Amino acid sequence: MTSVAQAPPDRSRARARISYGIRLTLLILFLVIFLIPVYVLLATSFKPLTEADPGQAWNLPGTWTFEAWRVAWEKLRPGLVNSFLLAVPGSLISAILGSMNGYVLSKWRFPGSDLLFTLFLFGMFIPYQGVMIPLVQVMVNLGVYGGIPGLILAHVVYGIPICTLIFRNYYVTIPDELIEASRVDGAGMLRTFWSVVLPVSAPAFAVVIIWQFTSMWNDFLFAVFLTGPQSWPATVLLNNIAGAQATPYSQQMAAAILSSIPTMIIYILLGRFFMRGLMAGALKG
């Protein structure tokens, strides 16, 4: 009697363990597949030039050396500095402007606000290539062509639509009663924004900063067209790491890892806010 009564729970636990084992195996398999390129990058970056070729990509270095890292750092260092000068202020400015736009379009609505928001969204679908020539002409006329400030301006303007959309969808989830209560207490638009809205905006800021920082850090097309050699970011210098007769694969792999570290740090620091801010407003507004 006891063994018969215990059979169903035992079978249930056995099925749960099997299901858990299958899920764990699949996760490990997917993790291994995901990390294969990382392994190739790391293994190749520590090889001397004589071993760094596609035919030996899977092999560990026969001779471990940091020479490729030293050369890659020397070649990439000016571009890394320029990328930081571009991505850090650019992402912060984009976040601030997007926050103000999203706040006004969600909590201080006015006649024509829906039309204005729609026009903002149209900017997301304009391809870079379609505005490149007039953008260069505008930069020349403004006197900012060829440097980092002009590149920041281009990315901030181009990023306003997506930043506004993210903040607007996030602020829709804030109860209107909080805004009305601040109005009753005599707070105006800016005071309400500073005291009520900004303190709860961390997830949306995390999403926008991750989005814009990554976009600016990985930019190549704008950087080539709108800046000169002294202002080239890391992506352009990474593309230029090539030999005249032989391709220095180890240097390219080391440079690729160096150029990807800042974006990984941003994701690690702000990643816990990312999905919360991205999904906010998905079911409302």
FENJO-V428814 format. One record per residue. RES is the residue in three letters. OMEGA is omega in whole degrees, -180 to 180 (999 if undefined). BURIAL is b if it has 24 or more other ideal C-beta (glycine too) atoms within 12 Angstrom, else e. Layout:
BEGIN
res: {RES RES}
omega: {OMEGA OMEGA}
burial: {BURIAL BURIAL}
END
This chain:
BEGIN
res: {MET THR SER VAL ALA GLN ALA PRO PRO ASP ARG SER ARG ALA ARG ALA ARG ILE SER TYR GLY ILE ARG LEU THR LEU LEU ILE LEU PHE LEU VAL ILE PHE LEU ILE PRO VAL TYR VAL LEU LEU ALA THR SER PHE LYS PRO LEU THR GLU ALA ASP PRO GLY GLN ALA TRP ASN LEU PRO GLY THR TRP THR PHE GLU ALA TRP ARG VAL ALA TRP GLU LYS LEU ARG PRO GLY LEU VAL ASN SER PHE LEU LEU ALA VAL PRO GLY SER LEU ILE SER ALA ILE LEU GLY SER MET ASN GLY TYR VAL LEU SER LYS TRP ARG PHE PRO GLY SER ASP LEU LEU PHE THR LEU PHE LEU PHE GLY MET PHE ILE PRO TYR GLN GLY VAL MET ILE PRO LEU VAL GLN VAL MET VAL ASN LEU GLY VAL TYR GLY GLY ILE PRO GLY LEU ILE LEU ALA HIS VAL VAL TYR GLY ILE PRO ILE CYS THR LEU ILE PHE ARG ASN TYR TYR VAL THR ILE PRO ASP GLU LEU ILE GLU ALA SER ARG VAL ASP GLY ALA GLY MET LEU ARG THR PHE TRP SER VAL VAL LEU PRO VAL SER ALA PRO ALA PHE ALA VAL VAL ILE ILE TRP GLN PHE THR SER MET TRP ASN ASP PHE LEU PHE ALA VAL PHE LEU THR GLY PRO GLN SER TRP PRO ALA THR VAL LEU LEU ASN ASN ILE ALA GLY ALA GLN ALA THR PRO TYR SER GLN GLN MET ALA ALA ALA ILE LEU SER SER ILE PRO THR MET ILE ILE TYR ILE LEU LEU GLY ARG PHE PHE MET ARG GLY LEU MET ALA GLY ALA LEU LYS GLY}
omega: {-179 -180 178 180 -178 -174 -178 176 179 179 179 178 178 177 179 179 178 179 178 179 179 180 -180 179 179 179 179 178 179 179 179 179 -180 -175 179 178 179 178 -180 178 -177 -178 -178 -176 -179 -180 169 -176 -179 180 -174 175 -176 -179 -180 -175 -176 -176 171 -180 172 176 -178 -179 177 -177 180 179 179 -180 180 179 180 -179 -172 -173 178 179 177 177 179 179 176 178 178 -167 -176 179 -179 -179 178 178 179 -180 -179 180 179 178 180 178 -179 179 -179 -176 -179 -173 178 -175 -178 179 -179 -178 179 177 179 179 177 178 174 -177 178 -180 179 -173 177 -178 179 -175 -178 -177 -171 -178 177 178 177 180 178 180 179 -179 179 -180 -179 -179 175 -178 -180 -180 178 179 176 -180 -179 -179 179 180 -179 -180 -179 -179 -177 178 178 180 -178 -178 180 179 178 -177 175 -179 178 -177 179 -180 178 179 179 179 178 177 179 179 176 -180 177 -177 -177 180 178 179 -176 -172 -174 -171 -176 -179 -179 -174 -175 180 180 176 179 180 -177 -179 176 -178 -176 179 179 -180 -180 -179 -177 -177 176 -174 178 -177 -179 -175 -169 -180 176 -177 -179 -177 -179 176 -174 -177 180 179 176 178 -176 177 -179 180 180 -178 179 -180 180 -175 -178 178 179 179 178 179 178 178 180 -177 -179 -176 -179 180 177 179 179 179 180 -177 -173 -173 -178 176 -166 -176 179 179 -179 -177 180 180 -179 -178 -178 178 999}
burial: {e e e e e e e e e e e e e e e e e e e e e e e e e e e e e e e e e e e e e e e b b b b b b b b e b e b b e e e e e e e e b e e e e e b b b e b b b e b b e e b b e b b b b b b b b b b b b b b b b b b b b b b b b b b b e e e e e e e e b e e b e e b e e e e b e e e e e e b b e e b e e e e e b e b b b b b b b b b b b b b b b b b b b b b b b b b b b b e e e e b e e b e e e e e e e e e b b e e b b b e b b e b b b b b b b b b b b b b b b b b b b b b e b b b e e e b b b b b b b b e b b e e e e e e b b b b b b b b b b b b b e b b e e b e e e b e e b b e e b b e b b e e e e}
END
